[in-house]
Amino acid sequence: NYQTYINLYHDNKTWSKQSYQGPKPREKGCGFSLPPTWGTYPEIAAGLHQDLACGALSSEGTQQVDGVNALKLVSVQHSRFGLKRTPATTVTIIWVDPATYLPVRLTTQQTRPAASVPMRVDFRWLPPTRANLALLTVRIPPGYTQVRS
């Protein structure tokens, strides 16, 4: 769960590198959250299993998604919106590969009295082979100088 950012500045031919530890895995508890808080492969799978076990997600069968006979998991969250505390509902559907519990597709629909905002994300997971990890290597162009970020 370690993240590194490399920035290239083409205007002055410099580059910088920043690294930091990502967020810690969440404590045991119940509550579905979207991808920014998920972390590593094992943490994603464990979190989805945990959310299903505690009732934050419900299982609604299987469905073919991009060639995967995926499990359909649903989260319905109710909240209050704005100064008038108008009721709002967010329905998130996440299809997971039953073998790995990694997401295949995620859709979310936020419904408020006057607005509806849909979102869809399709996931493609590459195994962490040497060849795939090499794709993450950033090549600094010749003539660029490293600077502090």
Secondary structure, 3 states (H helix, E strand, C coil): CEEEEEEEECCCCEEEEEEEECCCCCCCCCCCCCHHHCCCHHHHHHHHHHHHHHCCCEEEEEEEECCEEEEEEEEEEEEEECCCCEEEEEEEEEEECCCCCCEEEEEEEEEECCEEEEEEEECCCCCCCHHHHHCCCCCCCCCCEECCC
